[in-house]
Amino acid sequence: MYITSGLQEEEEGNATFDAGVDWHYLERAVEDGKEIEELEGQIISLLALNEQSLELQLEQLEDVMNPEDVDMPDVDGDDMVEMWLEGEEEPLIEYWEEVTYGEEYDRVYLWDRNERNADIIDEILQEDDGQTYLALIGAFHFFIEPGVHDFLEERGYTVERIN
């Protein structure tokens, strides 16, 4: 939701970093004096570039430099949010399949990161300090298999999607 909101506002010339659900909960946690633990920051996401082949990096760079040549599905951010809220995962999965750069991209940007994030969540929960936790995971990290929840469920956790 953050990316969607941020992109929409950027198109209108009003880009902000406080439009997403993640920012909302971050602000609430700070106000309530709650401990915040980041699963992965932007540096981790950017370091994933180093895990890609040079060919894949060049393909993505060409697309960024020549967006008019990129054939994107006719789905906007509002449509994607609505599909998520309505529980319509299949159209979102189809969207991903149209825009992904293939298995290498999925491995680097989804699968490896999903497993790493599940490991971090598992470590936090293993402390068993009796607290309640909320983990905010991007939509594609949830329903593109294997998602973070798949790795956690393999470890015996019950994961609930909240809209």
The 8 nearest C-alpha neighbors of each residue, nearest first, counted from 0:
[[1, 3, 2, 19, 4, 20, 80, 137],
 [19, 2, 0, 4, 3, 5, 20, 18],
 [3, 1, 5, 4, 0, 6, 19, 7],
 [2, 4, 76, 0, 6, 1, 5, 7],
 [5, 3, 1, 7, 6, 2, 18, 0],
 [4, 6, 2, 8, 3, 7, 14, 1],
 [7, 5, 9, 3, 8, 4, 2, 10],
 [8, 6, 4, 10, 9, 5, 3, 11],
 [7, 9, 14, 13, 11, 5, 10, 6],
 [8, 10, 14, 12, 6, 11, 13, 7],
 [11, 9, 7, 8, 12, 6, 13, 14],
 [12, 10, 8, 9, 13, 7, 14, 6],
 [11, 13, 9, 10, 14, 8, 7, 15],
 [14, 12, 8, 9, 11, 15, 10, 7],
 [15, 13, 9, 8, 5, 12, 16, 6],
 [16, 14, 17, 18, 5, 13, 8, 9],
 [15, 17, 18, 5, 14, 19, 22, 1],
 [16, 18, 22, 15, 19, 23, 1, 5],
 [19, 17, 16, 4, 1, 15, 5, 22],
 [1, 20, 18, 21, 22, 17, 0, 4],
 [19, 21, 23, 22, 1, 24, 0, 18],
 [20, 22, 19, 24, 23, 25, 135, 1],
 [23, 21, 25, 19, 20, 17, 24, 26],
 [22, 24, 20, 26, 21, 25, 27, 19],
 [25, 23, 27, 21, 26, 22, 28, 20],
 [24, 26, 22, 28, 27, 23, 21, 29],
 [25, 27, 29, 23, 24, 28, 22, 30],
 [28, 26, 24, 30, 25, 29, 31, 23],
 [29, 27, 33, 31, 25, 30, 26, 32],
 [28, 30, 32, 26, 31, 27, 33, 25],
 [29, 31, 27, 28, 32, 26, 33, 25],
 [32, 30, 28, 29, 33, 27, 26, 34],
 [31, 33, 29, 30, 28, 34, 27, 35],
 [34, 32, 28, 31, 29, 35, 30, 27],
 [33, 35, 36, 32, 28, 29, 31, 25],
 [36, 34, 33, 37, 28, 25, 29, 32],
 [35, 37, 38, 34, 39, 123, 134, 119],
 [36, 38, 39, 35, 40, 134, 119, 116],
 [39, 37, 116, 36, 119, 40, 120, 134],
 [40, 38, 37, 43, 41, 44, 116, 42],
 [39, 41, 42, 43, 44, 37, 38, 45],
 [40, 42, 44, 43, 45, 39, 46, 47],
 [41, 43, 45, 40, 44, 46, 39, 47],
 [44, 42, 46, 45, 41, 40, 39, 47],
 [45, 43, 41, 42, 47, 46, 40, 39],
 [44, 46, 42, 47, 43, 48, 41, 49],
 [45, 47, 43, 48, 49, 44, 42, 50],
 [48, 46, 50, 45, 49, 44, 107, 43],
 [47, 49, 46, 50, 51, 45, 56, 44],
 [50, 48, 47, 51, 46, 52, 45, 53],
 [49, 51, 47, 48, 107, 52, 46, 103],
 [52, 50, 48, 49, 55, 53, 56, 47],
 [51, 53, 54, 55, 56, 50, 49, 103],
 [52, 54, 56, 55, 57, 51, 58, 49],
 [55, 53, 57, 52, 56, 58, 51, 59],
 [56, 54, 58, 52, 57, 53, 59, 51],
 [55, 57, 53, 59, 54, 58, 60, 52],
 [58, 56, 60, 54, 55, 59, 61, 53],
 [59, 57, 55, 61, 60, 56, 54, 62],
 [58, 60, 62, 56, 61, 57, 63, 55],
 [61, 59, 57, 63, 62, 58, 64, 56],
 [60, 62, 64, 58, 59, 63, 65, 57],
 [61, 63, 59, 65, 60, 66, 64, 69],
 [64, 62, 60, 61, 65, 66, 59, 69],
 [63, 65, 61, 62, 60, 66, 59, 67],
 [64, 66, 62, 67, 63, 68, 61, 69],
 [67, 65, 69, 68, 62, 63, 64, 61],
 [66, 68, 65, 69, 70, 62, 64, 63],
 [69, 67, 66, 65, 70, 62, 61, 71],
 [70, 68, 66, 67, 71, 62, 65, 63],
 [69, 71, 68, 72, 67, 66, 98, 97],
 [70, 72, 69, 73, 98, 97, 74, 94],
 [73, 71, 74, 70, 94, 97, 98, 75],
 [72, 74, 71, 75, 70, 94, 78, 76],
 [75, 73, 72, 78, 76, 79, 94, 71],
 [76, 74, 78, 77, 79, 73, 3, 72],
 [75, 77, 79, 3, 78, 80, 74, 7],
 [76, 78, 80, 79, 75, 81, 3, 74],
 [79, 77, 81, 75, 76, 80, 74, 82],
 [78, 80, 76, 82, 81, 77, 83, 75],
 [79, 81, 83, 77, 82, 78, 84, 76],
 [80, 82, 84, 78, 83, 79, 85, 77],
 [83, 81, 87, 79, 85, 80, 84, 86],
 [84, 82, 80, 86, 81, 85, 87, 79],
 [83, 85, 81, 86, 82, 162, 80, 87],
 [86, 84, 82, 83, 87, 81, 162, 88],
 [87, 85, 83, 84, 88, 82, 162, 81],
 [88, 86, 82, 85, 89, 83, 90, 91],
 [87, 89, 91, 90, 86, 92, 83, 82],
 [88, 90, 92, 91, 87, 93, 94, 86],
 [91, 89, 93, 92, 88, 94, 87, 82],
 [92, 90, 94, 88, 93, 89, 95, 79],
 [91, 93, 89, 95, 94, 90, 88, 96],
 [94, 92, 90, 96, 91, 95, 89, 97],
 [95, 93, 91, 97, 92, 96, 90, 98],
 [94, 96, 92, 98, 97, 93, 99, 91],
 [95, 97, 93, 94, 99, 98, 92, 101],
 [98, 96, 94, 95, 99, 93, 72, 71],
 [97, 99, 95, 96, 94, 100, 71, 72],
 [100, 98, 101, 96, 95, 97, 104, 105],
 [99, 101, 104, 98, 102, 103, 105, 55],
 [102, 100, 99, 104, 103, 105, 96, 106],
 [101, 103, 105, 104, 106, 100, 99, 107],
 [104, 102, 106, 105, 101, 107, 51, 100],
 [103, 105, 107, 102, 106, 101, 100, 108],
 [106, 104, 102, 109, 108, 103, 107, 101],
 [105, 107, 110, 103, 104, 109, 111, 108],
 [108, 106, 104, 105, 111, 109, 47, 103],
 [109, 107, 105, 106, 104, 112, 110, 47],
 [108, 110, 105, 112, 106, 113, 111, 107],
 [109, 111, 106, 113, 112, 114, 145, 105],
 [112, 110, 114, 113, 107, 106, 109, 115],
 [111, 113, 115, 109, 114, 110, 116, 108],
 [114, 112, 147, 110, 116, 111, 115, 109],
 [113, 115, 117, 111, 112, 116, 118, 150],
 [114, 116, 112, 118, 117, 113, 111, 119],
 [117, 115, 119, 113, 118, 114, 38, 112],
 [116, 118, 114, 120, 119, 115, 147, 151],
 [119, 117, 121, 115, 116, 120, 114, 122],
 [118, 120, 116, 122, 121, 117, 123, 115],
 [121, 119, 117, 123, 122, 118, 116, 124],
 [120, 122, 118, 124, 119, 123, 125, 117],
 [123, 121, 125, 119, 120, 124, 118, 126],
 [124, 122, 120, 121, 125, 126, 119, 127],
 [123, 125, 121, 126, 122, 127, 120, 128],
 [126, 124, 122, 127, 123, 121, 128, 120],
 [125, 127, 124, 128, 123, 122, 129, 121],
 [128, 126, 125, 129, 124, 130, 123, 122],
 [127, 129, 126, 130, 124, 125, 131, 123],
 [130, 128, 127, 131, 126, 124, 132, 125],
 [131, 129, 128, 132, 127, 124, 126, 133],
 [130, 132, 129, 133, 128, 124, 127, 134],
 [133, 131, 130, 134, 124, 123, 120, 129],
 [132, 134, 135, 131, 24, 136, 120, 35],
 [135, 133, 136, 132, 120, 38, 37, 36],
 [136, 134, 133, 21, 137, 20, 24, 38],
 [135, 137, 134, 140, 138, 141, 147, 139],
 [136, 138, 140, 139, 141, 135, 0, 1],
 [139, 137, 141, 140, 136, 142, 83, 0],
 [138, 140, 141, 143, 142, 137, 109, 95],
 [141, 139, 146, 137, 138, 142, 143, 147],
 [142, 140, 146, 138, 139, 147, 143, 148],
 [141, 143, 139, 146, 144, 140, 138, 88],
 [144, 142, 139, 146, 145, 141, 140, 92],
 [145, 143, 146, 142, 149, 141, 110, 140],
 [144, 146, 149, 143, 110, 147, 150, 113],
 [147, 145, 141, 144, 149, 140, 148, 143],
 [146, 148, 113, 150, 149, 117, 141, 140],
 [147, 149, 151, 146, 150, 152, 158, 141],
 [150, 148, 152, 146, 151, 147, 145, 153],
 [149, 151, 153, 147, 148, 152, 117, 114],
 [152, 150, 148, 154, 153, 149, 156, 117],
 [151, 153, 156, 155, 149, 154, 150, 148],
 [154, 152, 150, 151, 155, 149, 156, 148],
 [155, 153, 151, 152, 156, 150, 121, 149],
 [154, 156, 152, 153, 151, 157, 150, 158],
 [157, 155, 152, 151, 154, 158, 153, 148],
 [156, 158, 152, 159, 155, 151, 148, 154],
 [159, 157, 148, 156, 160, 152, 151, 149],
 [160, 158, 161, 157, 148, 156, 162, 152],
 [159, 161, 162, 158, 141, 148, 86, 136],
 [162, 160, 159, 84, 158, 135, 86, 133],
 [161, 84, 160, 83, 86, 85, 159, 80]]
